[in-house]
Amino acid sequence: MPRYYFNVRHRPGPAGLAVDPEGEEFPDLNAALERALSAARDHIARTRTLIIRDWFVCSFEIEDEDAQLVLTVPFSDTVKKMEGWDAENEESPA
């Protein structure tokens, strides 16, 4: 089974990446995506830290066993987009 590493990007640059040294095995990339969304929801709901003040600006940079970036999952993807919602204009459903 392929192993995927869930690195957390919390700000730009090398110091803004928390590297996952162990990774997890999943049958495919879709299963890894589902795990990333679940973990992001958990971090947003339960984890408080002085380093990361806004989890919604973070993302998982998922790498495969060859250290190749295969998927970026913004934590903001955990929030379902409402039909007609304009993210650029927070005041309205469009």
Secondary structure, 3 states (H helix, E strand, C coil): CCEEEEEEECCCCHHHEECCCCCEECCCHHHHHHHHHHHHHHHHHHCCCCCCCCHHHCEEEEECCCCCEEEEEEHHHHCCCCCCECCCCCCCEC
